[in-house]
Amino acid sequence: MTDQLIDNVTADGAVYFIFGATGDLARRKLFPALYSLYREGKLGDKFAIVGLARRPRTDAQFREDVLESIKEFCRYKIGEGQDWQDFAERFTYHSLDIGNVDGFRELKASTEALEARYSIAGNRLFYLALAPELFGTVSRNLRDGGMLESAGWHRLVIEKPFGYDYPSASKLNEEIRHVFREDEVFRIDHYLGKEMVQNIEVIRFANAFFEPLWNKHHIANVQITLSETVGVEERGAYYNKSGALRDMVQNHMLQMLTMIAMEPPSHLDPEAIRDEKVKVLRSLRNFKSGDEVRERVIRGQYTSGELRGQALKGYREEDSVPADSTTETFFAARLFVDNFRWSGVPFYVRTGKRLPVKSTEIVVEFKNVPGNLLFASRQQLQPNLLVIRVNPMEGIYIRINAKKPGNEMTVQPVAMEFCQSCQVGINTPEAYERLIFDAARGDSTYFTRWDELAAAWQLVDPIAAAWQEHAADLAHYSAGAWGPQQAHKLLHQDGFHWWPVNGQDEDNVIWVSNTGK
Ligand code: BG6
């Protein structure tokens, strides 16, 4: 059942508490992730899972919900017979009013019974799949209800959005920190759990090719695209308050940028790695005025349009979105990391809903070779590219120039690709599997530390403030297009262009790939 990518470490025995157990995240991501970990033997045999939510539910009903979620969303199929029963019986359900400490006292008693039954040494992992406003209350009641008095470790796993701006994030952090130490808090950014985001470190630091070139002398620009075809679906109310800036940029986009830009860490331990990431975030050039925001940031909102023959409504017509909303569904910016390594290199980032494809890719564009006689008169050389494909395809490719076979000295771009997700037999763990497993092992490398988060908000807040003053800056794009025209101009002004994601659309490039194409 395990494959070549999966190692054989097992998490400590623990009770996993899922707050928000009847919600969407639990159903789509958490239960399937726990089942995959179980199937790979990573949970060991000393574990129990307690689902918590307000609505009454029996254990049997809850197990049915879990079964349905796994059938629909898990990469493993339910095993025959015993396999499922063994797993299902570890799940119990506890109806809880999280504002009432008495419920937590009852939870304490039932938890101790579970720990005795499965020989668990008091390790407790609390996963809050809840609105952030509730994090403080839950933390306090966990403490006051005696849930943190067991002999083992206690860890709090929390989801974004972590605040709305720096002051609210800071307040939230204080509420949590009254109860949990920083090393007990695991703030999830699911992009950090993605295979190819974790692979950035290996690509950079384990290859003699790249590191010597990884700087302002050789890199012309970096492009990070996170495009989605979906609109806001049933999340209009949440999204309208958050917009692309808070939903995607403050977290996923900046995290990917830091992985690309960070210095090699002094040790391979979580603190050393996160120290380097914080330095990048602190080196990001801040926006000092509204004019600077206008110059370097484009925000857009989709209007009605068409995608693959399907007519799509505009953002303002979506459910729970006000008809005069100025929330951005598209964001593009030119960012700079003002340090020795990156001085002057633009980092272009763009993300949006209702774009033509679902794709996350990072393109590192190298500088042109110095003009030389051999090529200058014949044709324009294309720059070398290193492309990291994060999602949904996973892999990398490099683009080089080579001679076209024949008598003429004609140069042709050749892309050499390793498509990881196309390899038969590679079944990479989902982001949530890795992250839950890491939290259960106490490895916080791929979780966001408070100072990272604080630095990210400090970059984002002036952008949000400038937008508030100048609502008129909002540009529009038709659903199904690559964002507003201004996003293209942003690069054209610098003599660059966005490389097509899914570069195989470029027809002059020869592909050498393990995809068989
Ligand atoms: C979430 C955002 O964090 O990431 C969503 O809230 C977005 O709006 C999602 O759709 C994208 O994640 P992925 O893994 O599908 O690229």
Residues whose N, C-alpha, C, O or C-beta is under 5 A from the ligand:
A	BS01	BG6	D247
